[in-house]
Amino acid sequence: MRRASSILKKHRAGERVYLPNDSRDNQYILAEIPLTDSLIDSVCGKIDETSAKPYQKFYQTLSYKIFEVVEKHGLSHVNFVANNRLVRVRYSGEQQVLHTEQQSFFFYCPEHNSTFKCYYDGAVRVRKVKILFLATGEELRVNSGKFHNSVYQAIKEISTTIGLPENEIKLRDHQHLTFDVFAKDKGASNTLSHTFREISDRYESQNHSIDSNHTSITYAIASIPMARRLLKGADIDYSSDEPFTQLYQKIEQAFDKSCNANKIDQAALIANGVSPFVRYDESEATEIRGELISIGVNPNNAESRFCVHWEADKLVDTLRIVFIADKSDETHHNYGKFVNQVIGAVRNFADEVNWKQECDDIIVRVHQHIMLKV
């Protein structure tokens, strides 16, 4: 019996991930409310379509009702977003919000940033209203279940307050951990241990159960700057219509080799200037729309799947490799083995392209999402 226990401990130890102690946690929860005629009518009554900003009163009234509820639940960093853009959240010591044509980036530090703010144009009717809840404090992962529960209770009350039917609101809980794969090569000696437990299991261990009728996905994105040295060894003819063909072929070969060596069987290489976002989708559709590429993921499908996007006439600023986990990557209710495979693949890729590990970063962000209806 002792021997079996020892083997089990050794096996589980292999599923731990040792990351630099300056790795950064983020957690945010996005509540999405479809904007319907009945919602407008219940919040502010009839809209004056002849007005220059017919939806101004609606957005103002709705945001006021929402902020009243969330403040009562002790939530201190909440944003009301109605602009038809994809919401992105990133860590930064300086709090700021930046908008592109299709994305809104919220930069904040969980330890000292908090605000209630609205982002909308009263002249535009959006498809859905989003409430962005940003986790605050120092122990985000330890307190993630408590934060989720507080947001869930606030959303239930908001739904009742504005008269929505049950399950009308989608609640998306996003958590990611960001780190430089080569921090140790640069002299960092201290590490943190992670197992990357599936979110609902982690919440159960924190005594915060969630509805079993939810979907979840886990994936990681490696961001690799297009450093000058990546161009070395590739025949680039700048007078050609497609000067970077050989460069991207070399990068694609390194991508394939590193995935195979680390038994990664679902991944995407994005090298065409668009920004990937990953979503749960049983049809697993991939679609490029403007500055975004949507990658649909079905974690119940364990079949190998690779996609590569590059354009031979465009030299991008950043390469992005998306590694996707399926249910077979979850062992003992955690994704530690998968994350170690991702780190191994990134290191192998770096070796293939002669990356300077002691001075240049490759940032990996491990994402875990769940979605449920309220």
C-alpha positions in Angstrom: 0.0 0.0 0.0 2.8 2.4 0.8 4.4 1.7 -2.5 1.2 2.6 -4.4 0.9 5.8 -2.4 4.4 6.7 -3.3 3.8 6.1 -7.0 0.7 8.3 -6.9 2.6 11.1 -5.3 5.3 10.9 -7.8 2.8 10.9 -10.7 1.0 13.9 -9.3 4.3 15.8 -8.7 4.9 15.5 -12.4 1.7 17.5 -13.0 2.9 20.4 -11.0 4.1 23.5 -12.9 6.9 25.6 -11.5 6.6 29.2 -12.6 8.6 32.4 -11.8 7.4 34.1 -8.7 6.7 37.3 -10.6 3.9 35.5 -12.7 0.8 37.7 -12.8 -2.7 36.6 -12.0 -5.9 38.2 -13.5 -9.5 37.3 -13.0 -12.4 39.1 -14.5 -16.1 38.2 -15.0 -18.1 39.4 -17.9 -21.9 39.5 -17.7 -23.6 39.9 -21.1 -27.2 41.1 -21.3 -28.9 41.1 -24.8 -30.3 44.5 -25.6 -34.0 43.9 -26.5 -36.9 46.2 -27.0 -38.5 44.9 -23.8 -35.4 45.7 -21.8 -35.4 49.3 -23.1 -39.1 49.6 -22.3 -38.7 48.3 -18.7 -35.7 50.5 -17.9 -36.7 53.9 -19.4 -39.8 53.6 -21.5 -40.1 54.7 -25.2 -37.0 55.8 -27.1 -37.1 59.0 -29.1 -35.5 57.9 -32.4 -35.4 61.5 -33.6 -33.0 62.5 -30.9 -29.2 62.8 -31.6 -28.5 60.4 -28.8 -31.7 58.3 -28.4 -30.1 55.7 -26.1 -28.4 58.1 -23.8 -31.1 58.0 -21.1 -31.4 54.2 -21.3 -27.6 53.6 -20.8 -27.5 56.1 -18.0 -30.5 54.7 -16.2 -29.4 51.0 -16.6 -25.9 51.7 -15.5 -27.1 53.5 -12.4 -29.4 50.6 -11.5 -26.4 48.2 -12.0 -23.9 50.2 -10.0 -26.4 50.5 -7.1 -26.7 46.7 -6.9 -23.0 45.8 -7.3 -21.9 48.3 -4.7 -24.3 46.7 -2.2 -22.5 43.4 -2.9 -19.1 44.9 -2.0 -17.7 44.8 -5.6 -15.3 47.7 -6.1 -14.1 47.5 -9.7 -16.9 47.4 -12.2 -17.3 48.8 -15.7 -20.5 49.2 -17.8 -19.6 48.6 -21.4 -21.9 49.1 -24.4 -19.8 49.6 -27.5 -19.9 46.4 -29.6 -16.2 45.8 -29.0 -14.5 42.7 -27.7 -13.4 43.2 -24.1 -9.8 42.3 -23.2 -8.3 42.6 -19.7 -4.5 42.9 -19.1 -2.3 43.5 -16.1 -0.6 46.9 -15.8 0.6 49.1 -12.9 -1.1 52.0 -14.7 -4.8 51.9 -15.0 -6.1 52.8 -18.4 -8.6 51.8 -21.1 -7.6 51.7 -24.8 -10.0 51.2 -27.7 -9.4 49.9 -31.2 -12.0 49.6 -33.8 -13.1 46.1 -32.6 -11.5 45.8 -29.1 -11.5 47.5 -25.7 -8.4 46.8 -23.6 -8.7 47.3 -19.8 -5.3 47.6 -18.1 -5.3 47.5 -14.3 -3.4 46.3 -11.3 -5.6 44.1 -8.9 -3.7 45.4 -5.8 -4.5 49.1 -6.1 -7.0 49.9 -8.9 -10.7 50.2 -8.5 -13.4 52.3 -10.2 -17.0 52.4 -11.5 -17.0 53.6 -15.1 -19.2 53.6 -18.2 -18.2 53.2 -21.9 -21.0 53.9 -24.4 -22.2 56.2 -27.2 -25.8 57.3 -26.6 -26.3 57.5 -30.4 -25.7 53.8 -30.9 -27.8 50.8 -30.1 -25.5 47.9 -29.2 -26.2 44.2 -29.6 -25.6 43.5 -25.9 -24.7 45.3 -22.7 -21.7 44.0 -20.8 -20.8 44.4 -17.1 -17.1 43.9 -16.5 -16.2 42.8 -13.0 -12.4 43.0 -12.2 -11.1 41.0 -9.3 -9.1 43.0 -6.7 -6.7 42.1 -3.9 -3.4 40.2 -3.6 -4.6 36.5 -3.5 -6.8 36.3 -6.6 -6.6 32.6 -7.2 -7.2 31.8 -3.5 -10.2 34.1 -3.4 -11.5 33.4 -6.9 -14.4 31.3 -5.8 -15.6 34.0 -3.3 -15.3 36.6 -6.0 -17.3 34.5 -8.5 -20.0 33.9 -5.9 -20.3 37.7 -5.1 -20.6 38.5 -8.8 -23.2 35.7 -9.3 -25.3 37.0 -6.5 -25.1 40.5 -7.8 -26.1 39.4 -11.3 -29.1 37.5 -10.0 -30.3 40.7 -8.2 -29.6 42.8 -11.3 -31.6 40.3 -13.4 -34.6 40.6 -11.0 -34.3 44.4 -10.7 -34.5 45.0 -14.4 -37.1 42.3 -15.0 -35.1 39.8 -17.1 -36.3 36.2 -17.6 -34.2 33.4 -16.1 -31.0 32.4 -17.9 -31.1 35.6 -20.0 -27.6 36.7 -18.8 -24.4 34.9 -19.8 -21.8 35.0 -17.1 -18.2 34.4 -18.4 -15.5 33.9 -15.7 -12.0 34.4 -17.2 -8.8 33.7 -15.3 -5.3 33.8 -16.7 -1.8 33.6 -15.4 1.0 35.3 -17.3 4.7 34.6 -17.2 8.0 34.7 -19.2 9.0 31.2 -20.1 12.7 32.2 -19.9 12.6 34.1 -16.5 15.0 31.5 -15.0 17.5 31.9 -17.9 17.6 35.6 -17.0 18.6 34.8 -13.4 15.2 34.5 -11.6 15.6 31.8 -9.0 12.4 31.8 -7.0 9.4 29.8 -8.3 5.7 29.3 -7.5 4.0 25.9 -7.8 0.7 25.5 -9.7 -1.5 22.6 -10.7 -4.1 24.6 -12.8 -7.1 22.8 -11.4 -10.3 23.0 -13.4 -12.2 26.1 -12.2 -15.3 24.4 -11.0 -13.3 21.9 -9.0 -11.2 24.7 -7.5 -14.4 26.5 -6.5 -15.7 23.3 -4.9 -12.6 23.1 -2.7 -13.2 26.8 -1.7 -16.8 25.8 -0.7 -18.3 27.8 -3.6 -20.3 25.4 -5.8 -21.4 26.5 -9.3 -24.1 25.2 -11.6 -23.1 21.9 -13.2 -24.7 23.1 -16.4 -21.7 25.2 -17.5 -19.1 25.0 -20.2 -15.3 25.4 -19.7 -12.2 25.8 -21.8 -8.5 25.9 -21.1 -5.8 27.1 -23.5 -2.5 29.0 -23.6 -1.2 31.7 -25.9 2.5 32.3 -26.4 3.4 35.8 -27.8 6.7 35.9 -29.7 8.1 39.3 -30.9 9.3 39.3 -34.4 12.9 39.9 -33.4 15.5 40.6 -36.1 17.2 37.3 -35.4 14.1 35.4 -36.6 14.9 36.8 -40.1 18.4 35.4 -40.1 18.8 32.3 -42.2 15.7 33.0 -44.3 16.1 34.1 -47.9 14.1 37.4 -48.1 13.7 39.1 -51.4 12.3 42.5 -50.6 11.6 43.2 -54.3 9.3 40.2 -54.5 5.5 40.4 -54.0 5.8 37.7 -51.3 9.2 38.3 -49.7 8.5 36.5 -46.4 7.5 33.1 -47.8 10.6 31.3 -46.7 10.6 33.0 -43.3 7.1 31.8 -42.4 7.8 28.4 -43.8 10.8 28.2 -41.4 8.6 29.4 -38.5 5.9 26.9 -39.4 8.4 24.0 -39.5 9.6 25.0 -36.0 6.0 25.2 -34.8 5.2 21.7 -36.2 8.4 20.2 -34.8 7.9 21.6 -31.3 4.3 20.5 -31.1 5.1 17.0 -32.2 8.1 16.7 -29.7 5.8 17.7 -26.8 2.7 15.7 -27.9 0.6 18.8 -28.5 -2.2 17.8 -30.7 -4.4 21.0 -30.9 -2.7 24.3 -31.7 -2.7 27.3 -34.1 0.0 29.6 -35.4 -1.2 33.1 -36.0 1.2 35.3 -38.0 -1.0 37.6 -40.1 -1.5 40.5 -37.8 -4.9 39.5 -36.4 -5.6 39.0 -32.7 -6.9 35.6 -31.6 -9.7 35.1 -29.2 -10.8 31.6 -28.2 -14.4 30.6 -27.5 -16.4 27.5 -26.8 -18.0 26.2 -30.0 -19.0 22.6 -30.7 -18.6 23.2 -34.4 -15.0 24.4 -33.9 -15.3 27.1 -36.5 -12.4 29.5 -37.2 -13.2 32.9 -38.7 -11.2 36.0 -39.4 -13.2 39.3 -39.0 -11.2 42.5 -39.3 -8.5 42.7 -36.7 -9.7 39.5 -34.9 -9.5 35.7 -35.5 -12.2 33.7 -33.7 -11.1 30.2 -32.8 -13.9 27.8 -31.8 -13.0 25.1 -29.3 -14.8 21.9 -28.3 -12.9 20.4 -25.4 -14.9 17.1 -25.8 -13.2 16.6 -29.2 -9.7 15.0 -28.7 -8.9 14.7 -32.4 -5.7 16.4 -33.6 -6.3 19.9 -35.0 -3.8 22.4 -36.3 -4.3 25.6 -38.2 -1.7 28.1 -39.5 -2.3 31.6 -40.7 0.4 33.8 -42.3 0.6 36.1 -45.3 3.8 36.1 -47.3 3.7 39.8 -48.0 3.3 41.0 -44.4 6.0 41.0 -41.7 4.1 41.0 -38.4 5.1 42.5 -35.1 4.3 39.4 -33.0 3.8 35.7 -33.7 1.2 34.0 -31.5 0.9 30.3 -30.9 -2.4 29.1 -29.4 -2.3 25.8 -27.6 -5.7 24.2 -26.9 -6.5 21.7 -24.1 -9.2 19.1 -24.4 -10.7 16.8 -21.8 -8.0 14.2 -22.3 -5.5 16.9 -21.1 -7.2 17.0 -17.7 -5.6 14.6 -15.3 -6.6 14.4 -11.6 -8.8 17.4 -12.2 -5.9 19.7 -13.2 -4.1 20.9 -16.4 -0.6 20.9 -15.0 0.7 18.3 -17.5 -0.8 20.3 -20.4 0.9 23.5 -19.2 4.2 21.8 -18.9 3.8 20.5 -22.4 3.1 24.0 -23.6 6.3 25.3 -21.8 8.3 22.5 -23.4 6.9 23.3 -26.9 7.7 27.0 -26.5 11.3 26.1 -25.4 11.7 23.8 -28.3 10.4 26.4 -30.7 12.8 28.9 -29.3 15.7 26.5 -29.8 14.7 25.9 -33.4 14.7 29.7 -34.2 17.9 30.5 -32.2 16.1 32.6 -29.7 18.2 34.5 -27.1 16.7 33.2 -24.0 18.9 35.0 -21.6 17.7 38.5 -22.8 14.5 38.2 -24.8 11.1 37.3 -23.4 8.5 34.9 -24.7 5.3 35.6 -22.7 2.8 32.8 -22.2 -0.7 33.5 -20.8 -2.6 30.4 -19.6 -6.3 31.0 -19.9 -9.1 29.1 -18.0 -12.8 30.1 -18.7 -16.2 28.9 -17.6 -19.5 30.1 -18.9 -23.0 29.7 -17.3 -26.4 31.4 -17.5 -28.1 33.4 -14.8 
